[in-house]
Amino acid sequence: MKKYSHNFVEEYNGFIGFGWDRQSDENTVICYLQMFSDDGLMKKLISKLSDDELEEIYSMINRLMKAHLNESEYHRLFLKEDHH
């Protein structure tokens, strides 16, 4: 059984663009992140990123999770493991 999914981008039929309204911005970010993390794109792009770009992506993701998820949510939602 797969732990991770990218169903939103596969099922979303709405506007993809930024700056129209909050809901469109949220939906666009979800789509962009799911499209960006596609295995084929990552395989092509990852080796082209500089060390600084890799660190920037890694740091931004970790900073956002630390700011908005508690430890239990981090383990359950990001790591997909039971945490008590």
The 8 nearest C-alpha neighbors of each residue, nearest first, counted from 0:
[[1, 2, 3, 4, 79, 80, 5, 78],
 [2, 0, 3, 4, 79, 5, 6, 78],
 [1, 3, 0, 79, 4, 78, 80, 77],
 [4, 2, 1, 5, 79, 77, 0, 76],
 [3, 5, 6, 2, 1, 7, 33, 8],
 [6, 4, 7, 33, 8, 3, 9, 34],
 [5, 7, 9, 8, 4, 10, 11, 33],
 [8, 6, 10, 9, 11, 5, 30, 29],
 [7, 9, 30, 11, 10, 6, 5, 33],
 [10, 8, 6, 7, 11, 5, 12, 30],
 [9, 11, 7, 8, 6, 12, 5, 13],
 [12, 10, 8, 7, 13, 9, 30, 26],
 [13, 11, 10, 14, 8, 9, 15, 7],
 [14, 12, 11, 15, 23, 26, 27, 10],
 [13, 15, 16, 23, 12, 27, 26, 11],
 [16, 14, 27, 13, 23, 17, 26, 30],
 [17, 15, 27, 14, 24, 18, 23, 19],
 [16, 18, 24, 19, 27, 23, 15, 20],
 [17, 19, 20, 24, 16, 21, 23, 27],
 [18, 20, 17, 23, 24, 21, 16, 22],
 [21, 19, 23, 22, 18, 24, 17, 25],
 [20, 22, 24, 23, 25, 19, 18, 26],
 [23, 21, 25, 24, 20, 26, 19, 27],
 [22, 24, 26, 20, 25, 21, 27, 19],
 [23, 25, 21, 17, 27, 22, 26, 20],
 [26, 24, 22, 28, 27, 23, 21, 29],
 [27, 25, 23, 29, 28, 24, 22, 30],
 [26, 28, 15, 24, 30, 29, 25, 16],
 [27, 29, 31, 25, 30, 26, 32, 24],
 [28, 30, 26, 32, 27, 31, 33, 25],
 [31, 29, 8, 27, 33, 28, 32, 34],
 [32, 30, 28, 34, 33, 29, 35, 27],
 [33, 31, 35, 29, 34, 30, 28, 36],
 [32, 34, 30, 36, 35, 31, 5, 29],
 [33, 35, 31, 37, 32, 36, 30, 8],
 [36, 34, 32, 33, 37, 31, 40, 41],
 [35, 37, 33, 34, 32, 41, 38, 40],
 [38, 36, 34, 40, 35, 39, 41, 33],
 [37, 39, 41, 40, 42, 36, 35, 43],
 [40, 38, 42, 41, 37, 43, 36, 44],
 [39, 41, 43, 37, 42, 38, 44, 35],
 [40, 42, 44, 38, 45, 43, 39, 37],
 [41, 43, 39, 40, 44, 45, 38, 46],
 [42, 44, 40, 41, 45, 39, 46, 47],
 [45, 43, 41, 47, 46, 42, 40, 48],
 [44, 46, 41, 47, 48, 42, 43, 53],
 [47, 45, 48, 44, 43, 42, 49, 41],
 [48, 46, 44, 45, 49, 43, 50, 52],
 [49, 47, 45, 46, 52, 53, 50, 44],
 [48, 50, 52, 51, 53, 47, 46, 54],
 [49, 51, 53, 52, 54, 48, 55, 47],
 [50, 52, 54, 49, 53, 55, 48, 56],
 [53, 51, 55, 49, 54, 50, 48, 56],
 [54, 52, 50, 56, 55, 51, 57, 49],
 [53, 55, 51, 57, 52, 56, 58, 50],
 [56, 54, 52, 58, 53, 57, 51, 59],
 [57, 55, 59, 53, 58, 54, 52, 60],
 [56, 58, 54, 60, 55, 59, 53, 61],
 [57, 59, 61, 55, 60, 56, 54, 62],
 [60, 58, 62, 56, 61, 57, 55, 63],
 [59, 61, 63, 57, 58, 62, 64, 56],
 [60, 62, 58, 64, 63, 59, 65, 57],
 [63, 61, 59, 65, 60, 64, 58, 66],
 [64, 62, 66, 60, 61, 65, 67, 59],
 [63, 65, 61, 67, 68, 66, 62, 60],
 [66, 64, 62, 63, 67, 68, 61, 69],
 [67, 65, 63, 64, 62, 68, 69, 61],
 [66, 68, 64, 65, 63, 69, 62, 73],
 [69, 67, 64, 72, 73, 65, 66, 70],
 [68, 70, 72, 71, 73, 67, 65, 66],
 [71, 69, 73, 72, 74, 68, 82, 65],
 [70, 72, 74, 73, 69, 82, 75, 83],
 [73, 71, 75, 69, 74, 76, 70, 68],
 [74, 72, 70, 77, 71, 76, 75, 68],
 [75, 73, 78, 71, 72, 80, 77, 76],
 [74, 76, 79, 72, 80, 73, 81, 78],
 [77, 75, 79, 73, 72, 74, 78, 80],
 [78, 76, 73, 79, 74, 75, 72, 80],
 [77, 79, 74, 80, 75, 76, 73, 81],
 [80, 78, 75, 76, 77, 74, 2, 81],
 [81, 79, 75, 78, 74, 82, 76, 77],
 [80, 82, 75, 83, 74, 79, 71, 78],
 [81, 83, 71, 74, 80, 75, 70, 72],
 [82, 81, 71, 74, 70, 75, 80, 72]]
